[in-house]
Amino acid sequence: MVQPAHKPKRAAVSHAAAPVELSLDKGGRTLVYRCEAGHEPDLIRQLADEAADPNCPLTWFDAAVLCHRVGLSLRRVLQDRSLPPRSSAPSRAAESI
């Protein structure tokens, strides 16, 4: 599991990103991977390393599925940050209907 020894200083962001947690049921075992937001590249490298290890149960297909889930998680974070704040007032389009 990716667990950074220290947290690098980052600029303050108004929307705190949640840690990433992925799980995969494999051969009666559940493989769980976690990383702090911003350390997704480390997690992807770890998945690639484990997929390349013949002694590890993780296959390249499993790693690809998990990497895809990391991408979906990042997309949700970016979409949440780009959405304008919701207001209780109706939009102009709704007023004209």
Biopython code that builds the backbone (N, CA, C, O; Angstrom):
import numpy as np
from Bio.PDB.StructureBuilder import StructureBuilder

atoms = [
    (1, "MET", "N", (0.827, -1.177, 0.000)),
    (1, "MET", "CA", (0.000, 0.000, 0.000)),
    (1, "MET", "C", (0.874, 1.245, 0.000)),
    (1, "MET", "O", (1.941, 1.267, 0.614)),
    (2, "VAL", "N", (0.424, 2.260, -0.679)),
    (2, "VAL", "CA", (1.169, 3.504, -0.759)),
    (2, "VAL", "C", (0.852, 4.332, 0.470)),
    (2, "VAL", "O", (-0.282, 4.779, 0.638)),
    (3, "GLN", "N", (1.813, 4.538, 1.311)),
    (3, "GLN", "CA", (1.670, 5.372, 2.491)),
    (3, "GLN", "C", (2.894, 6.279, 2.550)),
    (3, "GLN", "O", (3.958, 5.851, 2.996)),
    (4, "PRO", "N", (2.756, 7.534, 2.102)),
    (4, "PRO", "CA", (3.916, 8.414, 2.087)),
    (4, "PRO", "C", (4.447, 8.670, 3.494)),
    (4, "PRO", "O", (3.674, 8.796, 4.444)),
    (5, "ALA", "N", (5.763, 8.745, 3.620)),
    (5, "ALA", "CA", (6.390, 8.983, 4.914)),
    (5, "ALA", "C", (6.133, 10.399, 5.405)),
    (5, "ALA", "O", (6.031, 10.624, 6.611)),
    (6, "HIS", "N", (6.028, 11.339, 4.508)),
    (6, "HIS", "CA", (5.730, 12.725, 4.879)),
    (6, "HIS", "C", (4.802, 13.326, 3.848)),
    (6, "HIS", "O", (4.713, 12.848, 2.718)),
    (7, "LYS", "N", (4.126, 14.357, 4.240)),
    (7, "LYS", "CA", (3.231, 15.035, 3.311)),
    (7, "LYS", "C", (3.943, 16.289, 2.806)),
    (7, "LYS", "O", (4.326, 17.147, 3.601)),
    (8, "PRO", "N", (4.122, 16.398, 1.494)),
    (8, "PRO", "CA", (4.738, 17.602, 0.964)),
    (8, "PRO", "C", (3.795, 18.789, 1.165)),
    (8, "PRO", "O", (2.574, 18.631, 1.176)),
    (9, "LYS", "N", (4.377, 19.979, 1.322)),
    (9, "LYS", "CA", (3.548, 21.172, 1.475)),
    (9, "LYS", "C", (2.916, 21.505, 0.144)),
    (9, "LYS", "O", (3.580, 21.516, -0.893)),
    (10, "ARG", "N", (1.623, 21.778, 0.185)),
    (10, "ARG", "CA", (0.870, 22.113, -1.019)),
    (10, "ARG", "C", (0.103, 23.384, -0.773)),
    (10, "ARG", "O", (-0.178, 23.746, 0.370)),
    (11, "ALA", "N", (-0.233, 24.056, -1.844)),
    (11, "ALA", "CA", (-1.026, 25.266, -1.727)),
    (11, "ALA", "C", (-2.408, 24.914, -1.197)),
    (11, "ALA", "O", (-2.936, 23.839, -1.483)),
    (12, "ALA", "N", (-2.982, 25.811, -0.434)),
    (12, "ALA", "CA", (-4.313, 25.579, 0.118)),
    (12, "ALA", "C", (-5.338, 25.512, -1.009)),
    (12, "ALA", "O", (-5.301, 26.313, -1.943)),
    (13, "VAL", "N", (-6.234, 24.571, -0.914)),
    (13, "VAL", "CA", (-7.284, 24.378, -1.906)),
    (13, "VAL", "C", (-8.608, 24.438, -1.165)),
    (13, "VAL", "O", (-8.737, 23.887, -0.072)),
    (14, "SER", "N", (-9.592, 25.104, -1.755)),
    (14, "SER", "CA", (-10.865, 25.252, -1.075)),
    (14, "SER", "C", (-11.643, 23.953, -0.968)),
    (14, "SER", "O", (-12.450, 23.791, -0.052)),
    (15, "HIS", "N", (-11.415, 23.020, -1.892)),
    (15, "HIS", "CA", (-12.094, 21.729, -1.859)),
    (15, "HIS", "C", (-11.074, 20.667, -1.478)),
    (15, "HIS", "O", (-10.150, 20.384, -2.240)),
    (16, "ALA", "N", (-11.239, 20.087, -0.311)),
    (16, "ALA", "CA", (-10.316, 19.032, 0.118)),
    (16, "ALA", "C", (-10.646, 17.745, -0.623)),
    (16, "ALA", "O", (-11.799, 17.317, -0.658)),
    (17, "ALA", "N", (-9.628, 17.133, -1.215)),
    (17, "ALA", "CA", (-9.824, 15.879, -1.932)),
    (17, "ALA", "C", (-9.698, 14.733, -0.944)),
    (17, "ALA", "O", (-8.815, 14.725, -0.087)),
    (18, "ALA", "N", (-10.582, 13.780, -1.077)),
    (18, "ALA", "CA", (-10.588, 12.624, -0.181)),
    (18, "ALA", "C", (-9.495, 11.643, -0.599)),
    (18, "ALA", "O", (-9.108, 11.601, -1.767)),
    (19, "PRO", "N", (-9.002, 10.859, 0.350)),
    (19, "PRO", "CA", (-8.039, 9.820, -0.012)),
    (19, "PRO", "C", (-8.673, 8.836, -0.997)),
    (19, "PRO", "O", (-9.891, 8.664, -1.023)),
    (20, "VAL", "N", (-7.836, 8.203, -1.794)),
    (20, "VAL", "CA", (-8.302, 7.218, -2.764)),
    (20, "VAL", "C", (-8.214, 5.840, -2.114)),
    (20, "VAL", "O", (-7.189, 5.485, -1.531)),
    (21, "GLU", "N", (-9.289, 5.072, -2.217)),
    (21, "GLU", "CA", (-9.279, 3.694, -1.728)),
    (21, "GLU", "C", (-9.915, 2.817, -2.789)),
    (21, "GLU", "O", (-11.034, 3.072, -3.233)),
    (22, "LEU", "N", (-9.194, 1.782, -3.191)),
    (22, "LEU", "CA", (-9.668, 0.835, -4.196)),
    (22, "LEU", "C", (-9.615, -0.560, -3.606)),
    (22, "LEU", "O", (-8.718, -0.880, -2.826)),
    (23, "SER", "N", (-10.567, -1.379, -3.975)),
    (23, "SER", "CA", (-10.511, -2.775, -3.539)),
    (23, "SER", "C", (-10.850, -3.672, -4.720)),
    (23, "SER", "O", (-11.577, -3.283, -5.634)),
    (24, "LEU", "N", (-10.307, -4.878, -4.675)),
    (24, "LEU", "CA", (-10.521, -5.857, -5.739)),
    (24, "LEU", "C", (-10.612, -7.232, -5.099)),
    (24, "LEU", "O", (-9.697, -7.658, -4.394)),
    (25, "ASP", "N", (-11.725, -7.930, -5.348)),
    (25, "ASP", "CA", (-11.871, -9.305, -4.877)),
    (25, "ASP", "C", (-11.164, -10.214, -5.871)),
    (25, "ASP", "O", (-11.464, -10.213, -7.065)),
    (26, "LYS", "N", (-10.216, -10.991, -5.352)),
    (26, "LYS", "CA", (-9.374, -11.808, -6.233)),
    (26, "LYS", "C", (-9.099, -13.154, -5.567)),
    (26, "LYS", "O", (-8.392, -13.222, -4.562)),
    (27, "GLY", "N", (-9.656, -14.213, -6.125)),
    (27, "GLY", "CA", (-9.368, -15.546, -5.624)),
    (27, "GLY", "C", (-9.692, -15.739, -4.150)),
    (27, "GLY", "O", (-8.913, -16.359, -3.426)),
    (28, "GLY", "N", (-10.826, -15.221, -3.694)),
    (28, "GLY", "CA", (-11.200, -15.366, -2.292)),
    (28, "GLY", "C", (-10.531, -14.380, -1.358)),
    (28, "GLY", "O", (-10.776, -14.409, -0.152)),
    (29, "ARG", "N", (-9.700, -13.518, -1.885)),
    (29, "ARG", "CA", (-9.023, -12.475, -1.090)),
    (29, "ARG", "C", (-9.479, -11.117, -1.581)),
    (29, "ARG", "O", (-9.867, -10.963, -2.739)),
    (30, "THR", "N", (-9.432, -10.151, -0.714)),
    (30, "THR", "CA", (-9.728, -8.778, -1.112)),
    (30, "THR", "C", (-8.441, -7.980, -1.042)),
    (30, "THR", "O", (-7.832, -7.848, 0.019)),
    (31, "LEU", "N", (-8.036, -7.452, -2.183)),
    (31, "LEU", "CA", (-6.850, -6.602, -2.248)),
    (31, "LEU", "C", (-7.317, -5.160, -2.093)),
    (31, "LEU", "O", (-8.200, -4.713, -2.825)),
    (32, "VAL", "N", (-6.735, -4.431, -1.149)),
    (32, "VAL", "CA", (-7.124, -3.050, -0.886)),
    (32, "VAL", "C", (-5.906, -2.163, -1.089)),
    (32, "VAL", "O", (-4.818, -2.451, -0.591)),
    (33, "TYR", "N", (-6.107, -1.085, -1.826)),
    (33, "TYR", "CA", (-5.051, -0.111, -2.099)),
    (33, "TYR", "C", (-5.554, 1.256, -1.664)),
    (33, "TYR", "O", (-6.682, 1.638, -1.975)),
    (34, "ARG", "N", (-4.716, 1.991, -0.945)),
    (34, "ARG", "CA", (-5.071, 3.327, -0.477)),
    (34, "ARG", "C", (-3.921, 4.286, -0.746)),
    (34, "ARG", "O", (-2.748, 3.913, -0.717)),
    (35, "CYS", "N", (-4.297, 5.535, -1.011)),
    (35, "CYS", "CA", (-3.288, 6.588, -1.099)),
    (35, "CYS", "C", (-3.947, 7.921, -0.806)),
    (35, "CYS", "O", (-5.156, 8.078, -0.976)),
    (36, "GLU", "N", (-3.162, 8.862, -0.375)),
    (36, "GLU", "CA", (-3.650, 10.216, -0.126)),
    (36, "GLU", "C", (-3.863, 10.917, -1.458)),
    (36, "GLU", "O", (-3.193, 10.618, -2.446)),
    (37, "ALA", "N", (-4.797, 11.844, -1.471)),
    (37, "ALA", "CA", (-5.029, 12.637, -2.675)),
    (37, "ALA", "C", (-3.721, 13.315, -3.081)),
    (37, "ALA", "O", (-3.000, 13.853, -2.241)),
    (38, "GLY", "N", (-3.431, 13.281, -4.357)),
    (38, "GLY", "CA", (-2.188, 13.860, -4.870)),
    (38, "GLY", "C", (-1.083, 12.832, -5.055)),
    (38, "GLY", "O", (-0.072, 13.115, -5.697)),
    (39, "HIS", "N", (-1.268, 11.638, -4.494)),
    (39, "HIS", "CA", (-0.263, 10.583, -4.616)),
    (39, "HIS", "C", (-0.734, 9.459, -5.529)),
    (39, "HIS", "O", (-0.247, 8.333, -5.434)),
    (40, "GLU", "N", (-1.671, 9.758, -6.405)),
    (40, "GLU", "CA", (-2.202, 8.754, -7.327)),
    (40, "GLU", "C", (-1.130, 8.173, -8.249)),
    (40, "GLU", "O", (-1.166, 6.976, -8.535)),
    (41, "PRO", "N", (-0.163, 8.992, -8.731)),
    (41, "PRO", "CA", (0.897, 8.399, -9.570)),
    (41, "PRO", "C", (1.696, 7.317, -8.835)),
    (41, "PRO", "O", (2.117, 6.337, -9.449)),
    (42, "ASP", "N", (1.907, 7.489, -7.529)),
    (42, "ASP", "CA", (2.605, 6.466, -6.745)),
    (42, "ASP", "C", (1.796, 5.178, -6.695)),
    (42, "ASP", "O", (2.349, 4.083, -6.794)),
    (43, "LEU", "N", (0.491, 5.316, -6.542)),
    (43, "LEU", "CA", (-0.382, 4.150, -6.515)),
    (43, "LEU", "C", (-0.354, 3.426, -7.857)),
    (43, "LEU", "O", (-0.289, 2.197, -7.899)),
    (44, "ILE", "N", (-0.402, 4.172, -8.940)),
    (44, "ILE", "CA", (-0.363, 3.561, -10.273)),
    (44, "ILE", "C", (0.963, 2.838, -10.493)),
    (44, "ILE", "O", (0.985, 1.754, -11.075)),
    (45, "ARG", "N", (2.072, 3.432, -10.032)),
    (45, "ARG", "CA", (3.380, 2.755, -10.145)),
    (45, "ARG", "C", (3.387, 1.463, -9.335)),
    (45, "ARG", "O", (3.913, 0.444, -9.782)),
    (46, "GLN", "N", (2.796, 1.514, -8.132)),
    (46, "GLN", "CA", (2.740, 0.311, -7.309)),
    (46, "GLN", "C", (1.927, -0.782, -8.001)),
    (46, "GLN", "O", (2.321, -1.948, -7.986)),
    (47, "LEU", "N", (0.807, -0.417, -8.600)),
    (47, "LEU", "CA", (-0.012, -1.404, -9.316)),
    (47, "LEU", "C", (0.780, -2.033, -10.459)),
    (47, "LEU", "O", (0.709, -3.244, -10.668)),
    (48, "ALA", "N", (1.530, -1.223, -11.194)),
    (48, "ALA", "CA", (2.347, -1.740, -12.302)),
    (48, "ALA", "C", (3.431, -2.674, -11.782)),
    (48, "ALA", "O", (3.684, -3.726, -12.368)),
    (49, "ASP", "N", (4.073, -2.287, -10.676)),
    (49, "ASP", "CA", (5.117, -3.141, -10.094)),
    (49, "ASP", "C", (4.550, -4.484, -9.656)),
    (49, "ASP", "O", (5.155, -5.530, -9.892)),
    (50, "GLU", "N", (3.378, -4.447, -9.013)),
    (50, "GLU", "CA", (2.783, -5.699, -8.556)),
    (50, "GLU", "C", (2.315, -6.563, -9.720)),
    (50, "GLU", "O", (2.434, -7.787, -9.664)),
    (51, "ALA", "N", (1.785, -5.945, -10.774)),
    (51, "ALA", "CA", (1.351, -6.716, -11.941)),
    (51, "ALA", "C", (2.541, -7.383, -12.628)),
    (51, "ALA", "O", (2.401, -8.468, -13.193)),
    (52, "ALA", "N", (3.702, -6.745, -12.583)),
    (52, "ALA", "CA", (4.903, -7.302, -13.205)),
    (52, "ALA", "C", (5.531, -8.414, -12.366)),
    (52, "ALA", "O", (6.342, -9.189, -12.874)),
    (53, "ASP", "N", (5.164, -8.499, -11.091)),
    (53, "ASP", "CA", (5.730, -9.497, -10.188)),
    (53, "ASP", "C", (4.965, -10.814, -10.327)),
    (53, "ASP", "O", (3.776, -10.864, -10.009)),
    (54, "PRO", "N", (5.621, -11.882, -10.797)),
    (54, "PRO", "CA", (4.919, -13.157, -10.980)),
    (54, "PRO", "C", (4.455, -13.779, -9.659)),
    (54, "PRO", "O", (3.600, -14.665, -9.666)),
    (55, "ASN", "N", (4.998, -13.336, -8.548)),
    (55, "ASN", "CA", (4.600, -13.870, -7.241)),
    (55, "ASN", "C", (3.397, -13.139, -6.651)),
    (55, "ASN", "O", (2.883, -13.532, -5.604)),
    (56, "CYS", "N", (2.955, -12.099, -7.305)),
    (56, "CYS", "CA", (1.820, -11.312, -6.826)),
    (56, "CYS", "C", (0.559, -11.751, -7.572)),
    (56, "CYS", "O", (0.617, -12.012, -8.773)),
    (57, "PRO", "N", (-0.576, -11.837, -6.879)),
    (57, "PRO", "CA", (-1.805, -12.284, -7.552)),
    (57, "PRO", "C", (-2.405, -11.260, -8.516)),
    (57, "PRO", "O", (-3.306, -11.597, -9.284)),
    (58, "LEU", "N", (-1.927, -10.032, -8.489)),
    (58, "LEU", "CA", (-2.480, -8.978, -9.343)),
    (58, "LEU", "C", (-2.005, -9.171, -10.793)),
    (58, "LEU", "O", (-0.805, -9.266, -11.047)),
    (59, "THR", "N", (-2.943, -9.228, -11.729)),
    (59, "THR", "CA", (-2.597, -9.360, -13.149)),
    (59, "THR", "C", (-2.571, -7.979, -13.795)),
    (59, "THR", "O", (-2.979, -6.989, -13.187)),
    (60, "TRP", "N", (-2.089, -7.927, -15.032)),
    (60, "TRP", "CA", (-2.083, -6.657, -15.756)),
    (60, "TRP", "C", (-3.508, -6.164, -15.996)),
    (60, "TRP", "O", (-3.763, -4.960, -15.965)),
    (61, "PHE", "N", (-4.433, -7.089, -16.234)),
    (61, "PHE", "CA", (-5.829, -6.693, -16.417)),
    (61, "PHE", "C", (-6.375, -6.072, -15.127)),
    (61, "PHE", "O", (-7.042, -5.038, -15.165)),
    (62, "ASP", "N", (-6.088, -6.711, -13.985)),
    (62, "ASP", "CA", (-6.524, -6.168, -12.694)),
    (62, "ASP", "C", (-5.959, -4.759, -12.490)),
    (62, "ASP", "O", (-6.672, -3.846, -12.073)),
    (63, "ALA", "N", (-4.671, -4.600, -12.791)),
    (63, "ALA", "CA", (-4.026, -3.299, -12.623)),
    (63, "ALA", "C", (-4.665, -2.257, -13.536)),
    (63, "ALA", "O", (-4.847, -1.107, -13.138)),
    (64, "ALA", "N", (-5.004, -2.657, -14.758)),
    (64, "ALA", "CA", (-5.649, -1.718, -15.686)),
    (64, "ALA", "C", (-7.015, -1.284, -15.169)),
    (64, "ALA", "O", (-7.379, -0.112, -15.269)),
    (65, "VAL", "N", (-7.770, -2.231, -14.615)),
    (65, "VAL", "CA", (-9.089, -1.901, -14.059)),
    (65, "VAL", "C", (-8.934, -0.932, -12.888)),
    (65, "VAL", "O", (-9.664, 0.055, -12.796)),
    (66, "LEU", "N", (-7.990, -1.211, -11.999)),
    (66, "LEU", "CA", (-7.779, -0.334, -10.847)),
    (66, "LEU", "C", (-7.277, 1.051, -11.266)),
    (66, "LEU", "O", (-7.686, 2.060, -10.691)),
    (67, "CYS", "N", (-6.390, 1.100, -12.267)),
    (67, "CYS", "CA", (-5.909, 2.402, -12.771)),
    (67, "CYS", "C", (-7.062, 3.189, -13.392)),
    (67, "CYS", "O", (-7.130, 4.410, -13.253)),
    (68, "HIS", "N", (-7.948, 2.501, -14.062)),
    (68, "HIS", "CA", (-9.123, 3.159, -14.627)),
    (68, "HIS", "C", (-9.973, 3.769, -13.508)),
    (68, "HIS", "O", (-10.480, 4.883, -13.641)),
    (69, "ARG", "N", (-10.122, 3.032, -12.412)),
    (69, "ARG", "CA", (-10.888, 3.555, -11.278)),
    (69, "ARG", "C", (-10.211, 4.777, -10.662)),
    (69, "ARG", "O", (-10.892, 5.702, -10.220)),
    (70, "VAL", "N", (-8.888, 4.791, -10.628)),
    (70, "VAL", "CA", (-8.171, 5.974, -10.141)),
    (70, "VAL", "C", (-8.509, 7.164, -11.037)),
    (70, "VAL", "O", (-8.770, 8.262, -10.546)),
    (71, "GLY", "N", (-8.502, 6.945, -12.347)),
    (71, "GLY", "CA", (-8.841, 8.012, -13.287)),
    (71, "GLY", "C", (-10.262, 8.522, -13.089)),
    (71, "GLY", "O", (-10.498, 9.728, -13.151)),
    (72, "LEU", "N", (-11.207, 7.627, -12.853)),
    (72, "LEU", "CA", (-12.589, 8.042, -12.609)),
    (72, "LEU", "C", (-12.687, 8.868, -11.326)),
    (72, "LEU", "O", (-13.424, 9.852, -11.260)),
    (73, "SER", "N", (-11.944, 8.458, -10.327)),
    (73, "SER", "CA", (-11.935, 9.196, -9.064)),
    (73, "SER", "C", (-11.390, 10.611, -9.271)),
    (73, "SER", "O", (-11.945, 11.579, -8.752)),
    (74, "LEU", "N", (-10.307, 10.721, -10.028)),
    (74, "LEU", "CA", (-9.726, 12.036, -10.314)),
    (74, "LEU", "C", (-10.684, 12.892, -11.135)),
    (74, "LEU", "O", (-10.784, 14.099, -10.916)),
    (75, "ARG", "N", (-11.385, 12.272, -12.075)),
    (75, "ARG", "CA", (-12.338, 13.019, -12.889)),
    (75, "ARG", "C", (-13.440, 13.614, -12.011)),
    (75, "ARG", "O", (-13.824, 14.771, -12.187)),
    (76, "ARG", "N", (-13.951, 12.809, -11.055)),
    (76, "ARG", "CA", (-14.990, 13.317, -10.158)),
    (76, "ARG", "C", (-14.494, 14.502, -9.350)),
    (76, "ARG", "O", (-15.218, 15.482, -9.174)),
    (77, "VAL", "N", (-13.257, 14.421, -8.854)),
    (77, "VAL", "CA", (-12.687, 15.526, -8.079)),
    (77, "VAL", "C", (-12.601, 16.779, -8.942)),
    (77, "VAL", "O", (-12.973, 17.865, -8.496)),
    (78, "LEU", "N", (-12.116, 16.639, -10.171)),
    (78, "LEU", "CA", (-11.990, 17.788, -11.059)),
    (78, "LEU", "C", (-13.348, 18.364, -11.433)),
    (78, "LEU", "O", (-13.501, 19.583, -11.512)),
    (79, "GLN", "N", (-14.327, 17.508, -11.662)),
    (79, "GLN", "CA", (-15.666, 17.999, -11.985)),
    (79, "GLN", "C", (-16.268, 18.747, -10.797)),
    (79, "GLN", "O", (-16.901, 19.787, -10.976)),
    (80, "ASP", "N", (-16.075, 18.227, -9.597)),
    (80, "ASP", "CA", (-16.595, 18.896, -8.404)),
    (80, "ASP", "C", (-15.974, 20.274, -8.231)),
    (80, "ASP", "O", (-16.647, 21.218, -7.817)),
    (81, "ARG", "N", (-14.693, 20.386, -8.549)),
    (81, "ARG", "CA", (-14.007, 21.678, -8.407)),
    (81, "ARG", "C", (-14.426, 22.674, -9.468)),
    (81, "ARG", "O", (-14.369, 23.881, -9.235)),
    (82, "SER", "N", (-14.847, 22.195, -10.633)),
    (82, "SER", "CA", (-15.176, 23.107, -11.727)),
    (82, "SER", "C", (-16.638, 23.510, -11.742)),
    (82, "SER", "O", (-17.010, 24.420, -12.483)),
    (83, "LEU", "N", (-17.483, 22.859, -10.943)),
    (83, "LEU", "CA", (-18.894, 23.219, -10.920)),
    (83, "LEU", "C", (-19.090, 24.543, -10.201)),
    (83, "LEU", "O", (-18.482, 24.772, -9.155)),
    (84, "PRO", "N", (-19.932, 25.422, -10.747)),
    (84, "PRO", "CA", (-20.198, 26.668, -10.038)),
    (84, "PRO", "C", (-21.023, 26.375, -8.787)),
    (84, "PRO", "O", (-21.755, 25.386, -8.749)),
    (85, "PRO", "N", (-20.914, 27.222, -7.765)),
    (85, "PRO", "CA", (-21.696, 26.985, -6.561)),
    (85, "PRO", "C", (-23.188, 27.056, -6.869)),
    (85, "PRO", "O", (-23.631, 27.877, -7.673)),
    (86, "ARG", "N", (-23.947, 26.189, -6.222)),
    (86, "ARG", "CA", (-25.394, 26.175, -6.441)),
    (86, "ARG", "C", (-26.032, 27.323, -5.686)),
    (86, "ARG", "O", (-25.656, 27.637, -4.556)),
    (87, "SER", "N", (-27.004, 27.942, -6.334)),
    (87, "SER", "CA", (-27.729, 29.003, -5.648)),
    (87, "SER", "C", (-29.194, 28.617, -5.604)),
    (87, "SER", "O", (-29.656, 27.792, -6.393)),
    (88, "SER", "N", (-29.920, 29.217, -4.677)),
    (88, "SER", "CA", (-31.329, 28.889, -4.538)),
    (88, "SER", "C", (-32.183, 29.643, -5.545)),
    (88, "SER", "O", (-33.350, 29.307, -5.746)),
    (89, "ALA", "N", (-31.605, 30.669, -6.185)),
    (89, "ALA", "CA", (-32.358, 31.453, -7.173)),
    (89, "ALA", "C", (-32.455, 30.675, -8.475)),
    (89, "ALA", "O", (-31.488, 30.029, -8.879)),
    (90, "PRO", "N", (-33.612, 30.725, -9.144)),
    (90, "PRO", "CA", (-33.729, 30.016, -10.424)),
    (90, "PRO", "C", (-32.845, 30.664, -11.488)),
    (90, "PRO", "O", (-32.569, 31.862, -11.439)),
    (91, "SER", "N", (-32.419, 29.869, -12.427)),
    (91, "SER", "CA", (-31.585, 30.405, -13.507)),
    (91, "SER", "C", (-32.482, 31.181, -14.488)),
    (91, "SER", "O", (-33.705, 31.046, -14.459)),
    (92, "ARG", "N", (-31.868, 31.982, -15.341)),
    (92, "ARG", "CA", (-32.617, 32.773, -16.307)),
    (92, "ARG", "C", (-33.417, 31.886, -17.251)),
    (92, "ARG", "O", (-34.536, 32.226, -17.634)),
    (93, "ALA", "N", (-32.840, 30.753, -17.621)),
    (93, "ALA", "CA", (-33.545, 29.845, -18.538)),
    (93, "ALA", "C", (-34.822, 29.339, -17.874)),
    (93, "ALA", "O", (-35.853, 29.210, -18.534)),
    (94, "ALA", "N", (-34.764, 29.059, -16.607)),
    (94, "ALA", "CA", (-35.946, 28.552, -15.908)),
    (94, "ALA", "C", (-36.988, 29.659, -15.741)),
    (94, "ALA", "O", (-38.187, 29.380, -15.728)),
    (95, "GLU", "N", (-36.537, 30.929, -15.610)),
    (95, "GLU", "CA", (-37.474, 32.046, -15.429)),
    (95, "GLU", "C", (-38.269, 32.313, -16.682)),
    (95, "GLU", "O", (-39.425, 32.727, -16.599)),
    (96, "SER", "N", (-37.677, 32.083, -17.853)),
    (96, "SER", "CA", (-38.356, 32.421, -19.085)),
    (96, "SER", "C", (-39.330, 31.352, -19.553)),
    (96, "SER", "O", (-40.070, 31.574, -20.512)),
    (97, "ILE", "N", (-39.345, 30.227, -18.913)),
    (97, "ILE", "CA", (-40.228, 29.122, -19.336)),
    (97, "ILE", "C", (-41.612, 29.313, -18.793)),
    (97, "ILE", "O", (-42.492, 28.489, -19.041)),
]
sb = StructureBuilder()
sb.init_structure("model")
sb.init_model(0)
sb.init_chain("A")
sb.init_seg("    ")
for serial, (resi, resn, name, xyz) in enumerate(atoms, 1):
    if name == "N":
        sb.init_residue(resn, " ", resi, " ")
    sb.init_atom(name, np.array(xyz, "f"), 0.0, 1.0, " ", f" {name:<3s}", serial, name[0])
structure = sb.get_structure()
